[in-house]
Amino acid sequence: MKINILTLFPEFFNSFKEHSIVKRAVEREQVEINIVNIRDFAEGKHKQCDDIPFGGGAGMVMKPEPLLKALKESGGKVIYTSPQGVRFNQGLACELSEEKEITIIAGHYEGIDERVIDSKVDLEISLGDFVLTGGELPAMVISDAIIRLIPGVIKKESYENDSFYNGLLDYPHYTRPAEYEGVKVPDVLLSGHHKNIDEWRLKQSLKRTLERRPELLKNKEFSKLEKKLLKEIKEEQK
């Protein structure tokens, strides 16, 4: 997969590409991350990429010419990070991970000229109901979520147990020591009985989701075991 990121601040992505899972995926050629400096496509001595908004108002707007020129050299589905976009979630990350190439525009200032959005952008994505200084952090978040879903980047069972992958929040995790400052790891996790462990984890996922994100359960289709465990959870909460 190839991910193109169009940005005014390419240096922001140096650390992102050089650590952890992303670095390994790049080294194994499972993903190519192409950071494009929008200023390289601007004209004039100062390589200006922004200008004042028509109609007045605060802030600056990213000019269309440099962006449109940069987009000519980048392929795939074009994504713009924007507070007006659809909410990013695990399902959307899964969909995008199946693309061969995507291009993410990291906006800045008051945003980009609407003509770029109308003519070139396939999808606007928002991380939530808040505003950031620029689109660089959202571009990293979107890329990271996608990269870890590319086959072979991490073990399938690792991301299948992640929060949201199966419509539930993740279960609690523990490691050694088995007891620390008087607090013990649940006995079932030390039992070696894998069926009981799996059932305990599923129950904890259901419980967390019910308590913290109950809206996630509204449209979920439950298995017989999940229905049984949910009934137990609700009885325990009485």
N, C-alpha and C positions, 0 to 999 in steps of 0.2 A: 504494500500500500504506500501511496505517496501523499504526504500532507504538506501543502503549501500554506505558509502564513505570511500575509502581507501586513507590514508594520512600519511605523515611523521610528521604532526603537528596537532594532534587531538584537542589540546587546542584551536585552532582557532575557533572551532565550538561550544564552550560552550555558548557564547552569542547568536549565531544563533538559538539554540534550546530553549532558555529560554525567548524569547520575542515575543510579538505580535501574529500574525496569526499562525505562526509555532508552538509556544508553545501550543496554544489552540488545534491545530490539533493533537499534540502528546498526550496531556492530555485526549482528547476525543477518543484516539486510532484510529483516522482516518488515521494516518500515523505513521510508526515506522522508526526512523532515527538511523541507526547503524553505529557509527563511528569506523572504524577499523584502529588501529595503525600498519602500515606496519612493524615497527621495532620489533614488537612482533613475527614476522616470520623470522627475521634475526638471523644468527648464530654468535658465537664468543662473546668475552668479550665486544666489542664495538658496537655490533649490526649494523654493517656497511651495509647500503642499497644503496650505490653509489660507483662508481669506474671510473677510467679514460677511455676515449673512445678509442677503437681500431682505428688505423690510425692517432692518434694524434688529436690535436685541443683543444680549450679552454673548460673549464667547466667539469662537471662530468655527468655521466649517471646513472640513477636508475637501479640497478641490477635486473635480471629476477627472481632469486630464491625466494626472499621474496614476490614479487608480485604474482608469480604463486601459492605459498603456501597460501597466503591470499585469492586469488580468489577461491580456492577450498572450502572455507567456506562461500562464498557469491554467491547468485544466481541471476537469472534474466538477462536481457539485460545488457551487459557490455559497459560502456561509458568511453571514455578517453578524458579529456579536453586538447585540442591541437590547436595551431595556424593553423595546416594543416587540421583541421576538417571542416565539413559543418557549415554554419552560423546558429547560434541558433536564432529561431524566435518563434512567438506565435503558429504557426501551429505545429511546432515540439514539443513545450511544451504540446499542447493538445494531440498529439499522445502518448507521453511518460506518460501522466497522466492516460492513460488507462491500463498501464502495472501493473501487480500485484507486481512486484519487479524489481528494477534496481540496478546496481552497478556502481558507478562513481569512476574512478581512478583519483585522483588529482596529476598530475605530478609535478616534481620539477627539478631544475638544468637545464640541456640541454634536458631533457625529459626522457622517459623510453626506455629500450632495445626493439628494433624493434621486437624481437621474441615474446614478450608479445602481442604486437599489432597484429601481424600476426596470432597468435594462439588463442587469447582469446577476443580481442576487437571487438564488433559488430558495434560500431559507434564512430567516433571521432567528437567532437563538439568544435567549436570556437565561442567566443563571438564577434569577430570582428578582423579587421586588426591592431592589436596592441599586444604587448607582456607584460605579467605580470610576477612577480617573481615566482609564483607557481600556481597550479591549484585549490587551496583552495577557492579563491574568485569565480572563475567560477563554482565550484561545488555548492557553496551556491546560486548563481544566478539561476542556472539550477534547483536546488531543490526547491527554493522559487517559481519560475514560475510554476513548476509542482504542488506543494502542494496546491496552491490557486485554482487550477482547479479540485481538487478531490471533488466529490459530497459531499455537506454538510459542507465543510470547510468555505466557504463564500457563501452568497446568489448568486444564478445563475445570477440575474440581475446585480449584482455588476461587475462580470467579463465580462459579455456580453457587457457592455458599455465601457470596457477598450480599450485603443488604440490597434489597430491591430486585435482585436478579429473578427471584421466584415470587416476587410480590410481597415479600416479608422483610422485616428488619433482621439484621444478623443476630445470632445467639452470642452469649458471653464467652470469652476466651480466657484460658488460664495456662500458665506454664510453671516450671519449677521455681521455688520449692513448693511442696504440697501444702505446707502450712507456713504462714508468715505473720508474725505479731499476733498470733492466736486466731487468725482467720484461715480456715481450711478450704481447700478446693472441694467442690461437691463430690461425694463418694462415688457417684455413678461414673465420673470421668476417670477414676482410678480402678474401676472394676474390670476393665478389659472386655466387657460384654458390649460388643459393637451395636447390637440391635437396641439395647437399652440406652446407649449413648446417643444414637441417632434420634431416638424418640425424645429423649431429654432435650436435645438441641432444638428439635422442631417445636417442642412445647415452649421453650424459652423464646424462640423467634416469634411464635404466635402471641405469647404474653407481652413481649416488648411492643409488638406492632399494635396490639389492642390498646395498650396503655399510652403509647406515644404517638402513633399515627393510625388511629382507627379508620380513617377514610380509605386507607389502602386495602382494607378488608371488604369494602362495600361491594365491589364487583368481582371479587375473587371466587373461583370455583374450588371448593374444598373437597379433599379426599375424605374417605371414611375415618382414617386416623386423625386427620386434622379436625374434623367435626367432634370426634371423641375428646381430643385434647382441649379444644376450645370449651367444651362443656365442663371439663374438669377445672379449667382456669376460672371460669365464671362462678362455679360452685365454691372454689377456694377463696374468691374475693368477697363472698357474701358475709 
